[in-house]
Amino acid sequence: MEYDDTFDDYYDDLVYDDDDMEKMLAAYNDLDYGGEMEYARISLWDLGENCLLPTMQQTIYMLAPLYLLCIMTRMICMVGHTADNDSPAIPRWLLNTCISLGGLMALHMFFGKNIAYLLVCAAVVYAILFVTSWRFQKGAGVMVAVFIFLFIVICELFLAEEKSWHGVRGAQIILSMKVIGLGFDVSAGVLSLPSVMEYMAYIFNAGNVIFGPWMSFQDFQSLYSTNVSKCLSVDWMTKVMKSSLFSVLCLSVSTCFGSWVILDSNYKWVLAYRDAQSFRFSHYFVCFVSETTTALAGISPGDIDYGVTVTKPLYVELPRSLVEVVTNWNLPMHNWLKNYVFRVARPHGTFLAVILTYIASSMLHGLNFQLAAVLLSLGFYSYVEMMFRRKLSQIFDACLEARSCREGCPHTYKQNHPYVWITNLGFGCVTVFHLAYLGLMFDSSTEAEKGYNMSHTLQKWSDLGFLSHWVILGTYLFHLMV
């Protein structure tokens, strides 16, 4: 492999970038898509009339104003576009004000008075950045990170009402990632402290303030270079239409087709796969919506002018390994954790870096036993899988590692060898089994409005005999013996 770093691989295997998107989605739309399907499968016509049509109507009602705000943001930036060495058509401070107002309007539409949590958090962070950049610039990132985690804990335990905080938690995660990343970039001297209005425009841009994804301050500044040619490019329009279509398809699978195809009368492991898949497709829905909003708003990384790729469902639904699931579940968050947590902490020791990465991934989602249990389990699963498959790859001189080998790898038996292909397929099936087990508890029960507790998680796994944990323990013991 061209890039082979054992410790970085271990990081990739440990961190599960689960944004807890099903709970975010439930908090954002607050919609009722209907209860469980009956054991008798209804007709496709009834499914469309009673589930698909209401779902589409409610989704359009929810997302249309946000999409409109994103388009307005793009149009304002297009009018204010500044070519090299030219004077701006709109003063930069006015442009930033318009951008941030659009995002604040979107937040108010979704969260009402609960946006106060986000406003207070953003204001205090800027004060920290201002003071530290003046006196202690190298500590800006650490100071912001400490404040964010303290803020989340205090809100979770003392200040916020449980249901209200759970509703705004998704946007808080995005905000937290933005300000922590910004803090570490300022610490490293990558950029100077932005002005108040630049900061507000970055934090509260309508393109990613609700559903994300995270994007660096440098990538956000691509919005200022929006012009007519980019706005009307074929690539841009294709990206918007494709992401919109995929979001609708994923929502349809999550809310309607999953329970229609797999009825409640099926075997418990089949039901576990169905419920976990429903959660995954609700996550894909949110990810594709976020791709749509960033493209509509004109935010894009690097030289790309048609948005960002947030998730790759094919690598999750038909996985080679848990490593692929972790990496492709949420690409921006994966990169954020790797760049701003693991690599920042790694000079102080790999073990500490791994622990801090796990803590950061968990804390961003709040004090949630269910999520912490899944993250810890997945971290151990991924580590065992990586080490076991690496050992098998060395023993049999074959492309059996958790990551796909690049062309020209030194192994004698390549990916297309029948035995290698069958073995990797078997590992993929085991990964699907683990995903069904780990994602089982992210259901649509009444506890979802407040977040799931310990008993909910343990009961779900107990119903399946903790089989997945036993399987990975057996894998680990076998790994030690070979």
C-alpha positions, 0 to 999 in steps of 0.5 A, spaced: 500 500 500 502 506 498 500 509 505 501 504 510 502 507 517 500 502 523 498 507 528 494 511 523 490 504 521 489 503 528 486 510 529 481 509 522 479 502 525 478 505 532 473 511 531 466 510 529 464 516 526 457 515 527 453 522 527 447 519 531 443 521 525 437 517 526 436 521 532 438 528 529 433 526 523 427 525 528 429 531 532 429 535 526 423 533 522 419 531 528 414 527 524 410 521 524 411 517 519 407 511 521 407 505 526 410 498 524 407 495 518 402 489 520 404 482 519 400 481 512 404 485 507 400 491 504 399 493 496 404 497 493 398 502 492 397 502 499 404 503 501 405 509 496 398 512 499 399 511 506 407 512 507 411 514 501 406 520 499 405 523 506 413 522 507 415 526 501 410 531 502 412 532 509 419 532 507 418 537 502 415 541 507 421 541 512 426 542 507 424 547 501 425 553 506 432 550 507 434 549 500 431 556 498 435 559 504 441 556 501 440 558 494 439 565 496 446 565 499 449 562 493 446 568 489 448 573 494 455 571 494 454 570 486 452 578 486 458 579 491 463 575 487 470 578 487 475 576 481 482 577 482 485 584 483 478 587 483 474 591 488 468 587 491 461 588 488 458 588 495 462 589 502 465 583 505 462 585 512 455 586 508 456 579 505 458 576 511 452 579 515 447 576 509 450 569 510 450 569 517 443 571 517 440 566 512 443 561 517 440 564 523 433 564 520 434 556 518 436 555 525 430 558 528 425 555 523 428 548 525 429 549 533 426 555 535 428 558 541 433 553 543 438 556 538 440 560 544 444 554 546 448 555 539 448 562 540 451 562 547 456 557 545 459 561 539 459 567 542 464 564 548 468 560 543 470 567 539 471 570 546 476 565 547 479 565 540 480 572 541 483 572 548 488 566 546 490 569 539 492 575 543 496 572 549 497 564 548 495 563 541 498 556 541 493 554 546 487 556 542 485 549 540 486 546 546 482 551 550 476 551 545 476 544 545 476 544 553 470 549 553 466 545 548 466 539 552 465 542 558 459 546 555 456 539 552 456 536 559 453 542 563 448 543 558 446 535 558 446 534 566 444 541 568 442 547 564 438 544 558 431 540 558 432 533 556 428 533 550 430 540 547 437 539 548 436 532 544 433 536 539 439 541 538 444 536 539 445 535 531 447 542 530 451 543 536 455 537 533 456 541 527 458 547 531 463 544 535 467 541 530 467 547 526 470 551 532 474 546 535 477 545 528 478 553 527 481 553 534 487 548 532 488 552 525 489 558 529 494 555 534 498 552 528 498 558 524 494 556 518 490 562 519 489 568 523 483 569 527 477 571 522 473 577 524 467 577 528 462 577 521 467 572 518 466 567 524 459 568 524 458 567 516 462 560 517 459 558 523 452 560 521 452 559 514 445 556 511 449 550 507 451 546 513 448 549 519 443 544 520 445 537 517 452 539 516 457 536 513 463 539 517 467 543 512 474 547 514 474 555 514 479 555 508 474 550 504 468 555 506 471 561 503 470 558 496 463 561 497 466 568 496 468 566 489 462 563 487 460 566 480 455 565 474 459 560 470 460 555 477 453 557 479 450 554 472 455 549 471 453 542 469 457 538 474 453 543 479 446 541 477 448 534 476 450 534 483 444 537 486 439 533 482 443 526 484 444 528 491 436 530 492 434 524 488 438 519 493 436 523 499 429 521 497 430 514 495 434 513 502 428 516 506 423 511 502 427 505 504 428 507 511 421 509 513 417 505 508 420 499 504 424 496 509 418 494 514 414 492 507 419 488 505 421 484 511 415 483 516 415 483 523 414 476 523 421 474 521 426 471 525 429 476 530 436 476 526 433 478 520 429 483 524 435 486 527 438 487 520 432 490 518 432 495 524 439 497 523 438 498 515 433 503 517 437 507 521 443 506 516 438 509 511 436 515 515 443 516 516 444 516 508 438 521 507 441 526 512 448 525 509 445 526 502 441 532 504 447 535 507 450 534 500 445 538 497 445 544 501 452 545 501 452 544 493 446 549 493 449 554 498 456 554 493 460 551 499 466 546 496 472 543 498 478 545 494 477 546 487 471 542 486 465 547 484 459 542 485 459 540 493 462 535 497 461 527 498 459 526 505 457 518 505 458 512 500 453 507 502 455 502 497 461 501 502 457 500 508 452 496 505 456 491 501 463 492 506 469 489 505 471 490 512 469 494 518 474 499 516 471 501 510 464 502 514 468 507 519 471 511 513 465 511 509 460 512 514 461 520 514 467 522 510 468 529 513 467 527 520 472 522 519 477 527 516 476 531 522 477 526 528 483 524 524 486 531 523 484 535 529 484 529 535 488 523 533 494 527 530 494 533 534 494 528 540 499 523 537 506 526 539 504 525 546 503 518 545 499 513 541 495 510 546 493 517 549 491 519 542 487 513 541 483 514 548 482 522 546 479 520 539 474 515 542 473 520 548 472 526 543 467 522 538 463 520 544 463 527 547 461 530 541 454 526 541 453 527 549 453 523 555 450 517 551 451 510 554 448 507 548 453 511 543 459 510 547 457 502 548 457 502 540 463 506 539 467 502 544 465 495 541 466 498 534 473 500 536 475 493 539 472 490 533 475 494 528 482 493 531 481 485 532 479 485 525 485 489 522 490 485 526 487 478 524 486 480 517 493 483 517 496 476 520 492 472 515 495 476 509 502 475 511 501 467 513 498 466 506 501 472 502 494 474 499 490 480 499 486 479 505 487 485 509 482 490 512 483 495 507 484 493 499 491 493 497 493 498 491 495 495 484 502 493 485 502 490 492 507 485 493 502 479 495 502 473 491 495 472 491 491 478 488 484 480 490 481 476 483 484 470 486 478 465 487 480 463 494 482 470 496 475 473 493 471 468 497 475 469 503 474 477 503 466 475 501 466 471 508 469 477 512 464 482 508 458 477 511 461 477 518 461 485 517 454 485 515 452 481 521 456 485 526 453 492 523 446 488 524 448 487 531 451 494 533 445 498 529 439 494 532 438 499 538 437 505 533 430 504 533 424 509 533 422 507 540 419 513 544 426 513 548 429 516 541 426 523 543 430 523 549 436 519 547 437 511 549 439 509 556 443 503 558 437 498 559 435 499 552 442 498 549 443 492 554 436 489 553 437 489 545 443 486 545 441 481 550 435 479 546 440 476 541 445 473 546 450 478 545 452 473 540 456 479 536 461 480 542 462 473 543 464 472 536 469 477 536 472 475 542 473 468 539 476 471 533 481 475 538 483 468 541 484 465 535 488 471 532 493 470 538 493 462 537 495 463 529 
